[in-house]
Structure formats: C-alpha cells, structure tokens
Amino acid sequence: MTPVLELKDLHVTLRQHRHATELVKGVSFAVGPGECLGILGESGSGKSMSMKAAMGLLDKGFSVSGAAMFQGEPLLEKSGEELRRLRGGKVGVVLQNPMTCFDPLYRIGAQIAETFAAHNNWDGEEILRRSLELLEKMRIRNPEEVLEKYPHQLSGGMLQRIMIGIATAMEPSLLIADEPTTAIDAITQYEILNEFLRVKQENQTAMVFISHDLNAISRVADRIVVLNQGRVVDEGDFQHILHHAQDPYTRLLVEKRADVMRRYRQVLAGKERSYA
Ligand SMILES: Nc1ncnc2c1ncn2[C@@H]1O[C@H](COP(=O)(O)OP(=O)(O)OP(=O)(O)O)[C@@H](O)[C@H]1O
C-alpha cells in the first residue's frame, strides 16, 4: 500500500552569509492510512523542521533535499500555491504557536467559516452548524459567544483547541500536529487526545504527532520515531521505546516517566492505607 506520507533521506540546510548549517540530516519514515506516527525528541532536534520542510513551510534561507511524498506524489516539486491548497484541505497542519495561525483582525467565527468555505461547498447555515459542532467537540463553553471573539480575547489553550477542531473537521487524509497539547490543561488534554484517536479510527486519517511528551505520544501513536540532532536515533512501538531505546535523551524521558508512575502508585497505596 502507498504510504500517505513518506520522507526519504530528507536533509534541511540553513544558508546564512557563507555559512551552511545542516539541521536535518537524512530523515526517513513512512505513515500509512489510519496510522499515527509519533515524533519524539528534545527541543531543537529537528522535529518541526522536518515536517515544515515536507509541507513547504520554510522560507528561502533553507534548502531542502531528498524526497517527501504525499500519497505517492512528490511534495518538494510542488509550487507554493499547490502546497497551500493541500494544507487545510487534504493535509491538516496544527502548528505549535496558535496565535500565528489566526488573523488578529478577524473574529474566530469568520476565520473558521473562511476555511470551511474554501474547501467545501457548504452554505452559511451548514457552516454555522459545523462551526458550533467543532467548538463543542473541543470542549469549548459558550460556543456562540466564542465565534464572535477576536483571537486576542481567547487563551492560548483555547486557540490551540480551535485549531485542532478546524484541522480535524476537514477530515484530512493526513494530519500533522506539532506539540498540539502544550498549552492545554491535563483534563482537557485527555479529551483532545481522544478526539485525535477518534479521527484516526473513523476517517482512517494518517497522523504525525510531534511531541516531547512521552505520555501524550504513548496514548496516540502506533509507532514512534526519536530524533536527535537532526537524525533518527530510535524507532519502534511504545514498548520498544520503553524497554530498548538506545538514545540517552530517550532513556531520560523513559526514566522520568517511570519515576512519575512510581510516585503515582506510592500516592495511591498511601491513600488506600489511610482508608483501611
Ligand atoms: N528560523 C530558524 N532559523 C535558524 N535556525 C532555526 C530556525 N528554526 C529552527 N532552527 C534550528 O533548527 C534546529 C531544529 O529546529 P526544530 O524547530 O525542528 O526543533 P524541534 O525539535 O521541533 O524543537 P522544538 O520543540 O523546540 O521546536 C534547531 O537547532 C533550531 O535552532
């Protein structure tokens, strides 16, 4: 089966003055329909850069080589306009900083409606119904009021949820989510991750879920790729990463998680004793 997304020996180099710095050094992976690939790695390891390069989101200072294929078509050969059409249509992209994805001058409702209208032939009533539905799915209270707000009137977490809502409502073939739950509290995060799982199962959406949060990744990802300094250093399912990861940073994340789980069990045991 043709993967939905495939990166083959992807390199990204930043050229500044006469200096060239290679930031992504030959990354390869593939994601199939209904599969979620988690990309784990510390800050600066090249997680965002790899996906931005594939989706044409880097400016002219960066040169990209290798191959990135979407449903068998080469992405690196597509024009800026073709890639723009793909994003928000067949490919949903949820970026790290939600503020940059909204226009400060327009109300949230108008921005959701614009995205819906650009990619569907829904009438005004259908757009309003779907806009309210997406806010409700993202656990946003008073959705009618929220549609009337400007971006600066909402919290970062709310904007992040709205962005996830828009991307998932478009039922894309591929959803790329870069640290999508960083600004969201733990309980809402749990519900949002369920929404990712639902979309993956119901629509057979392929997903790339970028995070440095091993717990979040372990809930949604079927397979995990670990990046370190622009290279893939570990790859496998969650159990493999938990027990056999070689990379020191991955080990550190795994140990930190084990430590949290140990303390959680101790607290539970303490509670049980005090109830006895
Ligand atoms: N606009 C830029 N100009 C110059 N270097 C950049 C730029 N953006 C990123 N880099 C560098 O590219 C490397 C990879 O960055 P990238 O954003 O992919 O990291 P990341 O793994 O996604 O981490 P984070 O989670 O912190 O975003 C880092 O060394 C970073 O400093």
The ligand as a Gaussian input file, in Angstrom:
#p B3LYP/6-31G(d) Opt

LIG

0 1
 N       14.155000      30.047000      11.637000
 C       15.269000      29.422000      12.014000
 N       16.474000      29.925000      11.740000
 C       17.588000      29.296000      12.114000
 N       17.630000      28.104000      12.751000
 C       16.476000      27.547000      13.055000
 C       15.221000      28.153000      12.710000
 N       14.232000      27.356000      13.156000
 C       14.824000      26.306000      13.753000
 N       16.156000      26.409000      13.693000
 C       17.134000      25.449000      14.224000
 O       16.874000      24.203000      13.597000
 C       17.084000      23.133000      14.513000
 C       15.839000      22.246000      14.533000
 O       14.737000      23.033000      14.992000
 P       13.267000      22.448000      15.163000
 O       12.349000      23.632000      15.301000
 O       12.990000      21.471000      14.112000
 O       13.359000      21.720000      16.559000
 P       12.273000      20.875000      17.323000
 O       12.835000      19.526000      17.503000
 O       10.964000      20.979000      16.657000
 O       12.222000      21.580000      18.730000
 P       11.103000      22.483000      19.403000
 O       10.153000      21.515000      20.012000
 O       11.818000      23.295000      20.410000
 O       10.502000      23.289000      18.287000
 C       17.416000      23.774000      15.858000
 O       18.794000      23.724000      16.005000
 C       16.938000      25.195000      15.704000
 O       17.748000      26.069000      16.470000

